[in-house]
Amino acid sequence: MAKDVLCEVNSCRYWAQDNKCSASSIYIVSHSNKEANTSSETDCKTFEVK
């Protein structure tokens, strides 16, 4: 499991200093029902606006 999760979305409630993610878990999904092949085909469902 990743030791540090980095995030540059400072409008997220889980964004922390030094671009760290402070969420206790991360949920990533594909844009569609097919398998994602690139990061641009995914979304972070953990995001919550501040």
PDB file of N, CA, C and O in Angstrom, chain B, residues numbered from 101:
ATOM      1  N   MET B 101       0.844  -1.182   0.000  1.00  0.00           N
ATOM      2  CA  MET B 101       0.000   0.000   0.000  1.00  0.00           C
ATOM      3  C   MET B 101       0.891   1.248   0.000  1.00  0.00           C
ATOM      4  O   MET B 101       1.979   1.247   0.576  1.00  0.00           O
ATOM      5  N   ALA B 102       0.425   2.282  -0.638  1.00  0.00           N
ATOM      6  CA  ALA B 102       1.206   3.521  -0.729  1.00  0.00           C
ATOM      7  C   ALA B 102       1.399   4.141   0.653  1.00  0.00           C
ATOM      8  O   ALA B 102       0.473   4.187   1.462  1.00  0.00           O
ATOM      9  N   LYS B 103       2.598   4.609   0.904  1.00  0.00           N
ATOM     10  CA  LYS B 103       2.893   5.274   2.175  1.00  0.00           C
ATOM     11  C   LYS B 103       2.341   6.689   2.170  1.00  0.00           C
ATOM     12  O   LYS B 103       1.738   7.129   3.149  1.00  0.00           O
ATOM     13  N   ASP B 104       2.543   7.397   1.079  1.00  0.00           N
ATOM     14  CA  ASP B 104       2.059   8.774   0.939  1.00  0.00           C
ATOM     15  C   ASP B 104       1.194   8.880  -0.302  1.00  0.00           C
ATOM     16  O   ASP B 104       1.563   8.387  -1.368  1.00  0.00           O
ATOM     17  N   VAL B 105       0.057   9.515  -0.167  1.00  0.00           N
ATOM     18  CA  VAL B 105      -0.807   9.796  -1.305  1.00  0.00           C
ATOM     19  C   VAL B 105      -0.744  11.298  -1.536  1.00  0.00           C
ATOM     20  O   VAL B 105      -1.057  12.083  -0.641  1.00  0.00           O
ATOM     21  N   LEU B 106      -0.337  11.697  -2.740  1.00  0.00           N
ATOM     22  CA  LEU B 106      -0.192  13.106  -3.066  1.00  0.00           C
ATOM     23  C   LEU B 106      -1.398  13.607  -3.853  1.00  0.00           C
ATOM     24  O   LEU B 106      -1.976  12.876  -4.657  1.00  0.00           O
ATOM     25  N   CYS B 107      -1.762  14.842  -3.616  1.00  0.00           N
ATOM     26  CA  CYS B 107      -2.919  15.455  -4.278  1.00  0.00           C
ATOM     27  C   CYS B 107      -2.675  16.945  -4.419  1.00  0.00           C
ATOM     28  O   CYS B 107      -2.264  17.604  -3.464  1.00  0.00           O
ATOM     29  N   GLU B 108      -2.926  17.479  -5.602  1.00  0.00           N
ATOM     30  CA  GLU B 108      -2.757  18.915  -5.841  1.00  0.00           C
ATOM     31  C   GLU B 108      -4.084  19.672  -5.843  1.00  0.00           C
ATOM     32  O   GLU B 108      -4.109  20.868  -6.134  1.00  0.00           O
ATOM     33  N   VAL B 109      -5.178  18.997  -5.526  1.00  0.00           N
ATOM     34  CA  VAL B 109      -6.507  19.626  -5.566  1.00  0.00           C
ATOM     35  C   VAL B 109      -6.776  20.281  -4.215  1.00  0.00           C
ATOM     36  O   VAL B 109      -7.386  19.674  -3.335  1.00  0.00           O
ATOM     37  N   ASN B 110      -6.319  21.524  -4.052  1.00  0.00           N
ATOM     38  CA  ASN B 110      -6.432  22.167  -2.748  1.00  0.00           C
ATOM     39  C   ASN B 110      -7.841  22.618  -2.388  1.00  0.00           C
ATOM     40  O   ASN B 110      -8.048  23.164  -1.304  1.00  0.00           O
ATOM     41  N   SER B 111      -8.810  22.405  -3.264  1.00  0.00           N
ATOM     42  CA  SER B 111     -10.203  22.697  -2.926  1.00  0.00           C
ATOM     43  C   SER B 111     -10.886  21.486  -2.279  1.00  0.00           C
ATOM     44  O   SER B 111     -12.066  21.551  -1.934  1.00  0.00           O
ATOM     45  N   CYS B 112     -10.143  20.379  -2.115  1.00  0.00           N
ATOM     46  CA  CYS B 112     -10.683  19.176  -1.484  1.00  0.00           C
ATOM     47  C   CYS B 112     -10.504  19.257   0.036  1.00  0.00           C
ATOM     48  O   CYS B 112      -9.478  19.741   0.515  1.00  0.00           O
ATOM     49  N   ARG B 113     -11.488  18.790   0.782  1.00  0.00           N
ATOM     50  CA  ARG B 113     -11.400  18.842   2.249  1.00  0.00           C
ATOM     51  C   ARG B 113     -10.277  17.968   2.782  1.00  0.00           C
ATOM     52  O   ARG B 113      -9.838  18.182   3.913  1.00  0.00           O
ATOM     53  N   TYR B 114      -9.793  16.996   2.022  1.00  0.00           N
ATOM     54  CA  TYR B 114      -8.726  16.102   2.462  1.00  0.00           C
ATOM     55  C   TYR B 114      -7.337  16.573   2.044  1.00  0.00           C
ATOM     56  O   TYR B 114      -6.339  15.931   2.372  1.00  0.00           O
ATOM     57  N   TRP B 115      -7.265  17.687   1.324  1.00  0.00           N
ATOM     58  CA  TRP B 115      -5.972  18.222   0.921  1.00  0.00           C
ATOM     59  C   TRP B 115      -5.247  18.730   2.169  1.00  0.00           C
ATOM     60  O   TRP B 115      -5.835  19.431   2.992  1.00  0.00           O
ATOM     61  N   ALA B 116      -3.969  18.373   2.303  1.00  0.00           N
ATOM     62  CA  ALA B 116      -3.165  18.809   3.442  1.00  0.00           C
ATOM     63  C   ALA B 116      -1.870  19.432   2.938  1.00  0.00           C
ATOM     64  O   ALA B 116      -1.518  19.312   1.764  1.00  0.00           O
ATOM     65  N   GLN B 117      -1.172  20.097   3.845  1.00  0.00           N
ATOM     66  CA  GLN B 117       0.089  20.760   3.514  1.00  0.00           C
ATOM     67  C   GLN B 117       1.028  19.817   2.769  1.00  0.00           C
ATOM     68  O   GLN B 117       1.031  18.610   3.012  1.00  0.00           O
ATOM     69  N   ASP B 118       1.809  20.367   1.877  1.00  0.00           N
ATOM     70  CA  ASP B 118       2.756  19.629   1.038  1.00  0.00           C
ATOM     71  C   ASP B 118       2.057  18.681   0.064  1.00  0.00           C
ATOM     72  O   ASP B 118       2.619  17.654  -0.315  1.00  0.00           O
ATOM     73  N   ASN B 119       0.836  19.024  -0.339  1.00  0.00           N
ATOM     74  CA  ASN B 119       0.046  18.235  -1.298  1.00  0.00           C
ATOM     75  C   ASN B 119      -0.178  16.795  -0.850  1.00  0.00           C
ATOM     76  O   ASN B 119      -0.145  15.877  -1.668  1.00  0.00           O
ATOM     77  N   LYS B 120      -0.404  16.597   0.438  1.00  0.00           N
ATOM     78  CA  LYS B 120      -0.710  15.275   0.978  1.00  0.00           C
ATOM     79  C   LYS B 120      -2.222  15.101   1.035  1.00  0.00           C
ATOM     80  O   LYS B 120      -2.965  16.075   1.153  1.00  0.00           O
ATOM     81  N   CYS B 121      -2.666  13.860   0.950  1.00  0.00           N
ATOM     82  CA  CYS B 121      -4.087  13.537   1.107  1.00  0.00           C
ATOM     83  C   CYS B 121      -4.283  12.992   2.512  1.00  0.00           C
ATOM     84  O   CYS B 121      -3.612  12.039   2.907  1.00  0.00           O
ATOM     85  N   SER B 122      -5.199  13.588   3.272  1.00  0.00           N
ATOM     86  CA  SER B 122      -5.425  13.174   4.657  1.00  0.00           C
ATOM     87  C   SER B 122      -6.614  12.228   4.817  1.00  0.00           C
ATOM     88  O   SER B 122      -7.000  11.917   5.944  1.00  0.00           O
ATOM     89  N   ALA B 123      -7.195  11.769   3.717  1.00  0.00           N
ATOM     90  CA  ALA B 123      -8.335  10.843   3.797  1.00  0.00           C
ATOM     91  C   ALA B 123      -7.875   9.497   4.355  1.00  0.00           C
ATOM     92  O   ALA B 123      -6.743   9.078   4.113  1.00  0.00           O
ATOM     93  N   SER B 124      -8.741   8.826   5.095  1.00  0.00           N
ATOM     94  CA  SER B 124      -8.382   7.526   5.671  1.00  0.00           C
ATOM     95  C   SER B 124      -8.391   6.418   4.626  1.00  0.00           C
ATOM     96  O   SER B 124      -7.758   5.379   4.816  1.00  0.00           O
ATOM     97  N   SER B 125      -9.101   6.632   3.527  1.00  0.00           N
ATOM     98  CA  SER B 125      -9.090   5.698   2.405  1.00  0.00           C
ATOM     99  C   SER B 125      -9.352   6.485   1.129  1.00  0.00           C
ATOM    100  O   SER B 125      -9.884   7.594   1.174  1.00  0.00           O
ATOM    101  N   ILE B 126      -8.979   5.914   0.001  1.00  0.00           N
ATOM    102  CA  ILE B 126      -9.121   6.562  -1.303  1.00  0.00           C
ATOM    103  C   ILE B 126      -9.952   5.656  -2.198  1.00  0.00           C
ATOM    104  O   ILE B 126      -9.728   4.446  -2.244  1.00  0.00           O
ATOM    105  N   TYR B 127     -10.922   6.249  -2.918  1.00  0.00           N
ATOM    106  CA  TYR B 127     -11.792   5.485  -3.815  1.00  0.00           C
ATOM    107  C   TYR B 127     -11.669   6.071  -5.215  1.00  0.00           C
ATOM    108  O   TYR B 127     -12.067   7.212  -5.449  1.00  0.00           O
ATOM    109  N   ILE B 128     -11.117   5.295  -6.147  1.00  0.00           N
ATOM    110  CA  ILE B 128     -10.920   5.719  -7.537  1.00  0.00           C
ATOM    111  C   ILE B 128     -11.797   4.861  -8.432  1.00  0.00           C
ATOM    112  O   ILE B 128     -11.869   3.645  -8.254  1.00  0.00           O
ATOM    113  N   VAL B 129     -12.464   5.489  -9.397  1.00  0.00           N
ATOM    114  CA  VAL B 129     -13.343   4.761 -10.323  1.00  0.00           C
ATOM    115  C   VAL B 129     -13.007   5.107 -11.767  1.00  0.00           C
ATOM    116  O   VAL B 129     -12.367   6.120 -12.047  1.00  0.00           O
ATOM    117  N   SER B 130     -13.451   4.247 -12.676  1.00  0.00           N
ATOM    118  CA  SER B 130     -13.309   4.464 -14.112  1.00  0.00           C
ATOM    119  C   SER B 130     -14.449   5.355 -14.591  1.00  0.00           C
ATOM    120  O   SER B 130     -15.541   5.319 -14.023  1.00  0.00           O
ATOM    121  N   HIS B 131     -14.208   6.160 -15.636  1.00  0.00           N
ATOM    122  CA  HIS B 131     -15.254   7.016 -16.216  1.00  0.00           C
ATOM    123  C   HIS B 131     -16.404   6.205 -16.808  1.00  0.00           C
ATOM    124  O   HIS B 131     -17.540   6.677 -16.846  1.00  0.00           O
ATOM    125  N   SER B 132     -16.118   4.998 -17.266  1.00  0.00           N
ATOM    126  CA  SER B 132     -17.142   4.192 -17.931  1.00  0.00           C
ATOM    127  C   SER B 132     -17.113   2.771 -17.378  1.00  0.00           C
ATOM    128  O   SER B 132     -16.379   2.482 -16.434  1.00  0.00           O
ATOM    129  N   ASN B 133     -17.904   1.899 -17.961  1.00  0.00           N
ATOM    130  CA  ASN B 133     -17.947   0.506 -17.518  1.00  0.00           C
ATOM    131  C   ASN B 133     -16.788  -0.318 -18.061  1.00  0.00           C
ATOM    132  O   ASN B 133     -16.630  -1.482 -17.693  1.00  0.00           O
ATOM    133  N   LYS B 134     -15.977   0.277 -18.934  1.00  0.00           N
ATOM    134  CA  LYS B 134     -14.827  -0.460 -19.477  1.00  0.00           C
ATOM    135  C   LYS B 134     -13.594  -0.216 -18.601  1.00  0.00           C
ATOM    136  O   LYS B 134     -13.571   0.699 -17.778  1.00  0.00           O
ATOM    137  N   GLU B 135     -12.583  -1.043 -18.795  1.00  0.00           N
ATOM    138  CA  GLU B 135     -11.345  -0.917 -18.037  1.00  0.00           C
ATOM    139  C   GLU B 135     -10.598   0.348 -18.436  1.00  0.00           C
ATOM    140  O   GLU B 135     -10.443   0.628 -19.625  1.00  0.00           O
ATOM    141  N   ALA B 136     -10.136   1.108 -17.458  1.00  0.00           N
ATOM    142  CA  ALA B 136      -9.363   2.328 -17.727  1.00  0.00           C
ATOM    143  C   ALA B 136      -7.955   1.949 -18.183  1.00  0.00           C
ATOM    144  O   ALA B 136      -7.361   1.002 -17.668  1.00  0.00           O
ATOM    145  N   ASN B 137      -7.429   2.695 -19.149  1.00  0.00           N
ATOM    146  CA  ASN B 137      -6.083   2.479 -19.657  1.00  0.00           C
ATOM    147  C   ASN B 137      -5.148   3.643 -19.358  1.00  0.00           C
ATOM    148  O   ASN B 137      -3.932   3.514 -19.496  1.00  0.00           O
ATOM    149  N   THR B 138      -5.710   4.781 -18.950  1.00  0.00           N
ATOM    150  CA  THR B 138      -4.905   5.953 -18.605  1.00  0.00           C
ATOM    151  C   THR B 138      -5.494   6.631 -17.378  1.00  0.00           C
ATOM    152  O   THR B 138      -6.663   6.424 -17.052  1.00  0.00           O
ATOM    153  N   SER B 139      -4.695   7.435 -16.701  1.00  0.00           N
ATOM    154  CA  SER B 139      -5.189   8.139 -15.513  1.00  0.00           C
ATOM    155  C   SER B 139      -6.309   9.116 -15.849  1.00  0.00           C
ATOM    156  O   SER B 139      -7.158   9.391 -15.002  1.00  0.00           O
ATOM    157  N   SER B 140      -6.324   9.646 -17.076  1.00  0.00           N
ATOM    158  CA  SER B 140      -7.375  10.591 -17.470  1.00  0.00           C
ATOM    159  C   SER B 140      -8.744   9.910 -17.613  1.00  0.00           C
ATOM    160  O   SER B 140      -9.765  10.587 -17.731  1.00  0.00           O
ATOM    161  N   GLU B 141      -8.761   8.581 -17.602  1.00  0.00           N
ATOM    162  CA  GLU B 141     -10.020   7.841 -17.682  1.00  0.00           C
ATOM    163  C   GLU B 141     -10.549   7.449 -16.300  1.00  0.00           C
ATOM    164  O   GLU B 141     -11.452   6.620 -16.186  1.00  0.00           O
ATOM    165  N   THR B 142      -9.974   8.058 -15.243  1.00  0.00           N
ATOM    166  CA  THR B 142     -10.390   7.746 -13.874  1.00  0.00           C
ATOM    167  C   THR B 142     -10.794   9.001 -13.116  1.00  0.00           C
ATOM    168  O   THR B 142     -10.462  10.114 -13.524  1.00  0.00           O
ATOM    169  N   ASP B 143     -11.509   8.821 -12.017  1.00  0.00           N
ATOM    170  CA  ASP B 143     -11.933   9.911 -11.135  1.00  0.00           C
ATOM    171  C   ASP B 143     -11.709   9.512  -9.687  1.00  0.00           C
ATOM    172  O   ASP B 143     -11.828   8.338  -9.339  1.00  0.00           O
ATOM    173  N   CYS B 144     -11.387  10.474  -8.848  1.00  0.00           N
ATOM    174  CA  CYS B 144     -11.273  10.251  -7.414  1.00  0.00           C
ATOM    175  C   CYS B 144     -12.634  10.518  -6.770  1.00  0.00           C
ATOM    176  O   CYS B 144     -13.070  11.667  -6.698  1.00  0.00           O
ATOM    177  N   LYS B 145     -13.289   9.489  -6.315  1.00  0.00           N
ATOM    178  CA  LYS B 145     -14.595   9.617  -5.665  1.00  0.00           C
ATOM    179  C   LYS B 145     -14.462  10.039  -4.203  1.00  0.00           C
ATOM    180  O   LYS B 145     -15.463  10.329  -3.549  1.00  0.00           O
ATOM    181  N   THR B 146     -13.229  10.074  -3.686  1.00  0.00           N
ATOM    182  CA  THR B 146     -12.993  10.508  -2.311  1.00  0.00           C
ATOM    183  C   THR B 146     -13.143  12.020  -2.196  1.00  0.00           C
ATOM    184  O   THR B 146     -13.395  12.534  -1.107  1.00  0.00           O
ATOM    185  N   PHE B 147     -12.993  12.735  -3.302  1.00  0.00           N
ATOM    186  CA  PHE B 147     -13.035  14.202  -3.303  1.00  0.00           C
ATOM    187  C   PHE B 147     -14.310  14.730  -2.658  1.00  0.00           C
ATOM    188  O   PHE B 147     -15.417  14.288  -2.966  1.00  0.00           O
ATOM    189  N   GLU B 148     -14.125  15.682  -1.759  1.00  0.00           N
ATOM    190  CA  GLU B 148     -15.224  16.464  -1.175  1.00  0.00           C
ATOM    191  C   GLU B 148     -14.760  17.908  -1.126  1.00  0.00           C
ATOM    192  O   GLU B 148     -13.654  18.188  -0.663  1.00  0.00           O
ATOM    193  N   VAL B 149     -15.583  18.819  -1.593  1.00  0.00           N
ATOM    194  CA  VAL B 149     -15.208  20.226  -1.605  1.00  0.00           C
ATOM    195  C   VAL B 149     -15.105  20.733  -0.174  1.00  0.00           C
ATOM    196  O   VAL B 149     -15.873  20.328   0.699  1.00  0.00           O
ATOM    197  N   LYS B 150     -14.134  21.636   0.056  1.00  0.00           N
ATOM    198  CA  LYS B 150     -13.953  22.239   1.399  1.00  0.00           C
ATOM    199  C   LYS B 150     -15.158  23.032   1.791  1.00  0.00           C
ATOM    200  O   LYS B 150     -15.191  23.608   2.878  1.00  0.00           O
TER     201      LYS B 150
END
